[in-house]
C-alpha cells in the first residue's frame, strides 16, 4: 500500500484527524465529504478533496496532497491541476491547499517560481516531524504520525493507540475502522516480515480484534474483509443496494483487496457499478 493511500484511508475513515492536523479541530466534519474529482477530457482525477456538503457556506474546500518523496515537479503539477479543477467546476467556496511532508528536507520549493505563492495563507505546508506538541492532545494526529514513526518505536506506539482508540471512541464503527488503520500502518511499515512475525509483536487478544482485512483474508476470515470494504463504501458513496452487496460478497480475496484500493477514487455509486462490471 502506498503512503498516500494510507493517508487517504485515514482521512476517509477518520476525517477529524485532518482537521486536527491543520488546527481546525472544532470544524464540523459532518459538513465535509472526503472525495476525488475527475478533470474531464484530461484523464486524471484530483484526489484528496474535502468538499463542504452545504453549498451556501463560508467554509473552504481543502485539497490535500501527501508527498513523502522529493519531487521537483510537485508544485508545477499540483497547482496546474488544481486551477484546472477550479476553471472546470467553479465551486462556490474559497479554497485551501494542504501539503503534508514527513520532513522539510523532502520539499522542493522551486522558489524562483513559487516563493510568493507559497506564502499565501490559503496554502499550508505541514511537516510531520514538527508536530510533537500538537500530537500529544489528538488521537488523529498520533495515528498520522505513526506512519513516520521509527520501526523501533512503531509497535509500542501502535499498541498505545489501539488502547486509546478503545477508550476515546464510543462509536464502535469508527473505533473498528481506526484500529484497522493502525494495524494497516504497521503492516505497511514492516513489508518484509511474515504474518507470524507481525503477530508476535502484538498481544494476541489485541491482534484478533485489530487484524486488517488483508490479514483476515489470509486466515480464512473473508467475511471480515468484506465487512471492512462495505463500511468504507457506505462512507464513500452512500448506501449500497442488496444486489451490489451480493456481488461484492462473491468477490475473491484478490478482488476484495483491489476494491479496497480502487474505492479511494470513487465519488458515486456509479463508480462502484462500473468497477464491478469490469472486474
C-alpha positions in Angstrom: 0.0 0.0 0.0 1.4 3.4 -0.9 1.9 6.1 1.7 -0.6 8.4 0.1 -3.2 5.6 0.1 -2.7 5.1 3.8 -3.3 8.8 4.5 -6.4 8.8 2.3 -7.7 5.8 4.2 -7.1 7.7 7.4 -8.9 10.8 6.2 -11.7 8.8 4.7 -12.4 6.8 7.8 -11.4 9.3 10.5 -11.8 12.8 8.9 -11.3 14.6 12.2 -7.6 13.7 12.0 -7.2 16.1 9.1 -8.9 19.0 10.8 -6.8 18.4 13.9 -3.7 18.4 11.7 -4.4 21.8 10.3 -5.5 23.2 13.6 -9.2 23.3 12.8 -10.3 20.6 15.2 -13.6 22.3 16.1 -14.7 22.2 12.4 -17.9 20.2 12.0 -16.5 17.4 10.0 -20.0 16.1 9.2 -20.3 19.2 6.9 -17.4 17.8 4.7 -17.0 14.8 2.4 -13.6 13.4 1.5 -13.7 12.7 -2.2 -11.9 12.9 -5.5 -12.9 14.8 -8.7 -12.4 13.8 -12.3 -11.0 16.5 -14.6 -12.9 15.9 -17.7 -11.2 15.4 -21.1 -7.8 15.2 -19.4 -8.0 11.7 -18.0 -6.9 12.3 -14.4 -8.6 12.7 -11.0 -7.9 15.3 -8.4 -7.5 13.1 -5.2 -7.8 14.2 -1.6 -10.6 16.8 -1.7 -12.5 17.7 1.4 -15.6 19.3 -0.1 -18.3 21.1 2.0 -21.6 19.3 1.8 -23.6 22.6 2.1 -23.5 24.9 -1.0 -24.1 28.2 0.7 -21.3 28.2 3.3 -18.2 30.2 4.2 -16.3 27.0 4.8 -13.5 26.5 2.3 -12.8 23.4 0.3 -9.5 21.6 1.0 -7.1 19.9 -1.4 -4.8 17.5 0.5 -1.5 16.4 -1.1 0.7 13.8 0.7 4.3 13.9 -0.5 6.9 11.5 1.0 9.5 11.5 -1.8 11.4 14.5 -3.2 9.6 15.7 -6.4 10.9 18.8 -8.2 7.7 18.9 -10.3 5.3 18.6 -7.4 4.2 22.3 -7.2 4.0 22.6 -11.0 1.7 19.6 -11.2 -0.3 20.4 -8.1 -1.1 24.0 -8.9 -1.8 23.4 -12.6 -4.2 20.5 -11.8 -6.0 22.4 -9.1 -6.5 25.5 -11.2 -7.9 23.4 -14.0 -10.3 21.9 -11.4 -11.4 25.5 -10.4 -11.8 26.5 -14.0 -13.9 23.5 -14.9 -16.1 23.2 -11.8 -16.1 26.8 -10.4 -17.0 25.5 -6.9 -18.9 28.1 -4.7 -16.3 28.0 -2.0 -13.0 29.6 -1.1 -10.1 27.1 -1.1 -7.1 25.9 0.8 -4.3 23.6 -0.3 -2.6 21.5 2.4 0.7 19.6 1.5 1.9 17.1 4.0 5.6 16.2 4.2 7.4 13.8 6.6 10.2 16.4 7.0 11.1 19.7 5.4 14.1 18.1 3.7 11.7 16.3 1.3 10.2 19.5 0.0 11.4 21.0 -3.3 10.1 24.6 -3.2 11.1 25.9 -6.7 11.2 29.3 -5.0 12.1 31.2 -8.2 8.6 30.5 -9.4 6.5 29.8 -6.2 8.1 31.8 -3.4 5.3 34.4 -3.2 2.6 31.9 -4.0 3.7 29.5 -1.2 3.5 32.4 1.3 -0.3 32.8 0.8 -2.4 32.0 3.8 -4.5 29.6 1.6 -1.5 27.3 1.1 -0.3 25.3 4.1 2.7 23.0 4.4 2.8 20.6 7.2 6.0 18.7 8.3 5.1 15.7 10.4 8.3 15.7 12.3 7.4 19.2 13.7 4.1 18.1 15.3 5.4 16.8 18.7 3.5 19.2 20.9 0.2 19.2 18.9 0.2 15.4 18.7 0.0 15.0 22.5 -3.6 16.0 22.5 -5.0 14.5 19.3 -5.7 10.8 18.6 -5.9 11.5 14.9 -2.6 13.3 14.7 -0.9 10.5 16.7 -2.3 7.9 14.1 -0.9 10.1 11.3 2.5 10.4 13.0 2.6 6.6 13.3 3.3 6.5 9.6 6.7 8.2 10.1 7.5 6.6 13.5 10.7 4.6 13.6 10.4 0.8 13.4 11.8 0.6 17.0 9.0 2.7 18.4 6.2 1.9 16.0 4.8 -1.2 17.6 4.7 0.2 21.1 3.0 3.4 19.7 0.5 1.3 17.8 -0.4 -0.7 20.9 -0.9 2.5 22.9 -3.1 4.0 20.1 -5.2 0.9 20.0 -5.9 1.2 23.7 -6.5 5.0 23.3 -9.0 4.3 20.5 -11.0 1.9 22.6 -11.1 4.5 25.5 -11.9 7.6 23.5 -14.2 6.5 20.6 -17.7 5.5 21.6 -18.8 4.8 18.1 -17.9 1.2 17.5 -17.8 1.5 13.7 -15.3 4.4 13.8 -13.3 2.7 16.5 -13.0 -0.5 14.5 -12.1 1.4 11.3 -9.4 3.4 13.1 -7.9 0.3 14.8 -7.8 -1.5 11.4 -6.0 1.5 10.0 -3.4 1.4 12.8 -2.7 -2.2 12.0 -2.6 -1.4 8.3 0.1 1.1 9.0 2.2 -1.5 11.0 1.9 -4.0 8.1 3.0 -1.2 5.7 6.0 -0.4 7.9 7.2 -4.0 8.0 6.8 -5.2 4.4 9.5 -7.9 4.8 8.1 -9.5 7.9 5.7 -12.5 7.8 2.3 -12.5 9.3 3.6 -14.7 12.2 6.4 -12.2 12.9 3.9 -9.3 13.0 1.6 -11.3 15.2 4.4 -11.8 17.6 4.8 -8.0 18.0 1.2 -7.7 19.4 -0.7 -9.0 22.3 -2.7 -11.9 20.8 -6.1 -10.7 22.1 -5.4 -7.2 20.5 -4.3 -8.8 17.3 -7.5 -10.8 16.9 -9.5 -7.6 17.3 -7.5 -5.4 15.0 -6.4 -7.6 12.1 -6.6 -5.6 8.9 -8.8 -7.2 6.3 -5.9 -8.4 4.1 -4.6 -10.4 7.0 -8.1 -11.6 8.0 -8.5 -12.9 4.5 -5.3 -15.0 4.6 -6.6 -16.6 7.8 -9.8 -17.6 6.0 -11.9 -14.9 7.6 -13.0 -13.4 4.3 -16.2 -12.0 5.9 -14.2 -9.5 8.0 -12.6 -8.2 4.8 -16.0 -7.9 3.2 -17.3 -6.0 6.2 -14.5 -3.5 6.2 -14.8 -2.8 2.4 -18.6 -2.4 2.8 -18.1 0.1 5.7 -15.7 2.1 3.5 -18.0 2.0 0.5 -21.0 3.2 2.6 -19.0 6.1 4.0 -17.6 6.9 0.5 -20.6 6.6 -1.8 -23.6 6.1 0.4 -25.9 3.2 0.8 -25.2 0.1 -1.4 -28.1 -1.9 -2.9 -28.7 -5.5 -1.9 -27.7 -6.6 -5.5 -24.3 -4.8 -5.2 -23.7 -6.2 -1.7 -24.3 -9.7 -3.1 -21.8 -9.0 -6.0 -19.2 -7.8 -3.5 -19.7 -10.8 -1.2 -19.0 -13.1 -4.2 -15.6 -11.4 -4.9 -12.4 -13.4 -4.5 -9.8 -12.4 -1.9 -7.7 -10.7 -4.6 -10.7 -8.8 -5.9 -11.6 -7.6 -2.5 -8.1 -6.3 -2.0 -8.3 -4.5 -5.3 -11.7 -3.0 -4.5 -10.3 -1.7 -1.2 -7.7 0.3 -3.2 -10.0 1.3 -6.0 -12.7 2.8 -3.8 -10.4 5.7 -2.9 -11.2 7.1 -6.3 -15.0 6.5 -6.1 -17.2 9.6 -5.9 -20.6 7.9 -6.5 -22.2 4.5 -6.6 -21.9 4.6 -10.4 -18.1 4.2 -10.0 -18.7 1.1 -7.9 -21.1 -0.3 -10.5 -18.6 0.3 -13.3 -15.8 -1.4 -11.2 -18.0 -4.4 -10.6 -18.8 -4.7 -14.3 -15.1 -4.5 -15.3 -13.9 -6.9 -12.6 
